[in-house]
Amino acid sequence: MNFFLFLLKRLLYAFLVIVGATFMVFIMFNVMVEDPARLLLGKYATPEAAATLAHQLGLDKPWYLQYWDIILSAFTFDFGYSWSSNQKILPILKDGAMISLTVSLPAFIIANTLVIATSLWMTKYRQTILDKLLVTFCIVMTSVSALIYILLSQGFFAYKLGLFEITGYEHGFPYCIPYILLPTIIGVMLHFCYSYRFYRTIMLDEIYQDYVRTARAKGLPEDAILFKHVLRNVMIPIITNFVKDIPSLIFGSVLIENFFCIPGLGNLVVNAINCCDFPTIKAATVVSAILSVLFNIIGDILYTLVDPRVKL
């Protein structure tokens, strides 16, 4: 009964958040933009042409009907047609998301596995030279723009050594593998460096707890203490970090997709912005809000599975 009550509350919360997100989308694209039809046609368009296009796009409807269309699209996933390509938006978003995931998902899994394992392992060497060097390395790496890593990697590993492909992305597995190797490596390195200090901090906070001292007093091996007990007790912040990052995986990395000519969702959104394709931009914004709400609910449920003390 408690679970169903919790689920009902979270669904009500999700509904309110989605309604709020759609309202913000409506304000940004339907109210703040003066005349989208004239923006699409150019400043030399005649009033008659602008009025005709506005009617075709449904921009001459009353404001409450335009807002209702946005709310309806959030629950039916019928986002209409793209202004730039005149194609259904939902299939475009699906295709772009699948392509983005071919890069972002492997990078996310590999990077998080490495950073969590390294953070745990380095608690045995805290405050040593090795620990300080790794922290300093991550600080230096995160201080440099991701664009620099992309350009240097392309220039050295692709152009000079010829080890990787950087253009000509091919759809489907395994044809896409040569084109996602270097972007994945860059994504792993960036995610590792950005996340290491966070995971190191939560591991060190946990390593000084009383139960860890008790386990050591009982003679348990250090690796068993770290990977069986400490890791289990830091799952709450780990899940929180995962829940925050997972929705962004679907949208990929705009920089990586642009510089490696990967036709993912991040690249699609950038092109939509350049073309003033408001329906596609609105659809991507609404989908992002829905995914964030959904994964927050999933995260709350996972909390109870990893820590019985957490109640729904």
ROKEVEX-38986 format. One line per 10 residues: number of its first residue (from 1); their letters; for each residue x, y, z of C-alpha. Coordinates in steps of 0.02 Angstrom, whole numbers, plus 50000, padded with zeros to 5 digits. Each point is the difference from the previous one (the first is absolute). Example, Ala and Ser with C-alpha at 12.3 -4.5 7.8 and 13.67 -1.06 7.14 Angstrom:
1> as> 50615 49775 50390 | 50069 50172 49967
end
This chain:
1> mnfflfllkr> 50000 50000 50000 | 50142 50119 50043 | 50079 49967 49830 | 49841 50041 49905 | 49974 50158 50104 | 50180 50051 49965 | 49978 49964 49814 | 49840 50102 49995 | 50085 50148 50084 | 50150 49990 49883
11> llyaflvivg> 49887 49989 49847 | 49906 50154 50059 | 50166 50087 50027 | 50056 49946 49826 | 49840 50067 49924 | 50024 50170 50083 | 50182 50009 49947 | 49958 49956 49820 | 49861 50130 49997 | 50122 50128 50069
21> atfmvfimfn> 50131 49952 49872 | 49876 50014 49857 | 49945 50170 50064 | 50181 50061 49996 | 50019 49929 49824 | 49841 50092 49948 | 50063 50164 50072 | 50171 49984 49916 | 49944 49948 49826 | 49821 50062 49982
31> vmvedparll> 50000 50162 50100 | 50178 50069 50004 | 50028 49969 49813 | 49910 50142 49912 | 49955 49924 49832 | 50070 49826 49963 | 49925 50001 49825 | 50090 50161 49951 | 50158 49931 50083 | 49991 49847 49887
41> lgkyatpeaa> 49962 50096 49841 | 50123 50140 50029 | 49981 50187 50025 | 49948 50031 49820 | 49848 49886 50010 | 49832 50078 49959 | 49865 50007 50135 | 49891 49887 49893 | 50136 49865 49989 | 50033 50013 50187
51> atlahqlgld> 49814 49983 50039 | 49984 49849 49885 | 50148 49912 50080 | 49938 50042 50176 | 49833 49919 49957 | 50087 49845 49930 | 50104 49983 50157 | 49855 50032 50119 | 50077 50160 50066 | 49840 50099 49975
61> kpwylqywdi> 49905 49895 50127 | 49951 50078 50169 | 50140 49987 50129 | 49908 49874 50108 | 49979 49880 49853 | 50185 50015 49959 | 50042 49962 50181 | 49880 49853 50001 | 50089 49929 49848 | 50165 50003 50095
71> ilsaftfdfg> 49925 49916 50155 | 49917 49869 49890 | 50164 49963 49911 | 50086 49967 50167 | 49879 49858 50038 | 49967 49932 49825 | 50177 50027 49930 | 49922 50068 49842 | 50112 50150 49971 | 49942 50034 49824
81> yswssnqkil> 50117 50037 49855 | 50169 50082 49990 | 49997 50171 49918 | 50168 49973 49916 | 49981 49822 49932 | 49810 49981 50002 | 50020 49828 50081 | 49916 49929 50155 | 50101 50057 50150 | 49985 49844 50109
91> pilkdgamis> 50089 49882 49878 | 50136 50131 49977 | 50026 50010 50188 | 50003 49810 50015 | 50130 49979 49864 | 50107 50140 50071 | 49990 49930 50177 | 50055 49826 49944 | 50150 50074 49909 | 50047 50108 50150
101> ltvslpafii> 49991 49847 50114 | 50127 49907 49893 | 50129 50124 50065 | 49934 50062 50167 | 49943 49834 50075 | 50166 49903 49981 | 50096 50153 50062 | 49883 50015 50150 | 50012 49816 50048 | 50189 49987 49978
111> antlviatsl> 50037 50166 50085 | 49890 49966 50152 | 50069 49825 50022 | 50177 50067 49995 | 49970 50151 50111 | 49905 49905 50135 | 50128 49859 50005 | 50146 50123 50000 | 49922 50107 50137 | 49975 49847 50110
121> wmtkyrqtil> 50173 49933 49967 | 50083 50169 50032 | 49926 50009 50176 | 50138 49879 50048 | 50128 50127 49940 | 49917 50160 50061 | 50114 50149 50028 | 50144 49910 49912 | 50095 50070 49851 | 49900 49890 49883
131> dkllvtfciv> 49836 50066 50070 | 50055 50181 49988 | 50065 49977 49823 | 49836 49925 49942 | 49898 50141 50079 | 50114 50130 49923 | 49988 49915 49830 | 49810 50004 50006 | 49998 50183 50052 | 50116 50047 49857
141> mtsvsaliyi> 49901 49899 49874 | 49833 50076 50051 | 50074 50175 49991 | 50024 49983 49812 | 49855 50014 49878 | 49935 49838 49926 | 50023 50080 49829 | 50189 49994 50024 | 49998 49813 50031 | 49892 49972 49846
151> llsqgffayk> 50113 50102 49886 | 50162 49927 50070 | 49934 49823 49988 | 49943 50025 49822 | 50164 50082 49950 | 50116 49872 50080 | 49909 49832 50003 | 49895 50022 49842 | 50097 50112 49880 | 50180 49964 50053
161> lglfeitgye> 49992 49818 50053 | 49846 49949 49900 | 49934 49890 50141 | 49819 50059 50001 | 49863 50057 49882 | 49925 50169 50037 | 49873 50024 49859 | 49881 49894 49898 | 49897 49924 50141 | 49910 49842 49941
171> hgfpycipyi> 49835 49946 50075 | 49979 49832 50082 | 50109 49882 50100 | 50143 49956 49974 | 50025 50126 49858 | 49998 50148 50120 | 50140 49932 50111 | 50150 50079 49909 | 49914 50171 50010 | 49955 49994 50185
181> llptiigvml> 50165 49935 50072 | 50088 50168 50018 | 49844 50095 50058 | 49970 49864 50130 | 50180 50010 50063 | 49985 50190 50017 | 49832 49980 50090 | 50074 49873 50121 | 50148 50111 50041 | 49893 50155 50027
191> hfcysyrfyr> 49870 49910 50105 | 50135 49917 50106 | 50090 50164 50036 | 49839 50095 50039 | 49932 49864 50115 | 50156 49938 50090 | 50006 50131 50137 | 49814 49977 50038 | 50016 49811 50018 | 50164 50016 50095
201> timldeiyqd> 49917 50116 50126 | 49851 49886 50035 | 50116 49848 50014 | 50113 50089 50124 | 49850 50058 50102 | 49942 49820 50014 | 50170 49923 50035 | 50010 50086 50170 | 49833 49932 50061 | 49991 49889 50155
211> yvrtarakgl> 49943 49846 49906 | 50158 50006 49893 | 50110 50003 50157 | 49900 49856 50071 | 50021 49899 49841 | 50188 50029 50004 | 50007 49951 50183 | 49915 49835 49954 | 50140 49967 49876 | 49901 50017 49837
221> pedailfkhv> 50109 50028 49845 | 50011 50181 49943 | 49931 49961 49827 | 49849 49912 50075 | 49967 50151 50112 | 50011 50120 49853 | 49905 49908 49866 | 49873 49911 50109 | 49961 50121 50141 | 50058 50175 49952
231> lrnvmipiit> 49936 49990 49821 | 49830 49942 50060 | 49986 50146 50121 | 50043 50132 49870 | 49871 49940 49874 | 49880 50143 50044 | 50113 50139 49932 | 50054 49888 49856 | 49819 49972 49948 | 49966 50187 50020
241> nfvkdipsli> 50144 50038 49882 | 49942 49869 49875 | 49821 50065 50002 | 50064 50175 49964 | 50110 49944 49855 | 49897 49865 49912 | 49872 50116 49915 | 50142 50102 49924 | 50072 49842 49919 | 49854 49997 49878
251> fgsvlienff> 50043 50176 49941 | 50185 49958 49984 | 50140 50126 49996 | 49975 50148 49883 | 50187 50033 49981 | 50048 49819 49967 | 49857 49970 49878 | 50036 50160 49904 | 50188 49975 49985 | 49985 49815 49956
261> cipglgnlvv> 49852 50024 49882 | 49890 49881 50100 | 49816 50030 49956 | 49940 49977 50179 | 49867 50091 50098 | 50119 50134 50062 | 50047 50042 49822 | 49817 49997 49950 | 49954 50128 50134 | 50141 50116 49947
271> nainccdfpt> 49942 49991 49818 | 49821 50033 50057 | 50058 50156 50092 | 50096 50061 49847 | 49847 49973 49890 | 49877 50074 50127 | 49909 49832 50000 | 49896 50039 50154 | 49893 49840 50002 | 50158 49891 50007
281> ikaatvvsai> 50077 50109 50135 | 49839 49996 50101 | 49987 49812 49980 | 50180 49974 50060 | 49969 50114 50151 | 49840 49909 50049 | 50081 49828 49979 | 50147 50057 50109 | 49880 50054 50138 | 49903 49835 49991
291> lsvlfniigd> 50160 49897 50009 | 50064 50098 50149 | 49837 49973 50095 | 49993 49815 49953 | 50177 49962 50055 | 49976 50097 50162 | 49854 49884 50041 | 50106 49848 49954 | 50139 50067 50110 | 49883 50016 50150
301> ilytlvdprv> 49946 49819 49978 | 50181 49940 49984 | 50044 50088 50164 | 49886 49880 50093 | 50079 49849 49915 | 50180 50044 50047 | 49962 50069 50174 | 49856 49925 50102 | 50005 50151 50116 | 49928 50108 49861
311> kl> 49811 49995 50001 | 49884 50046 49857
end
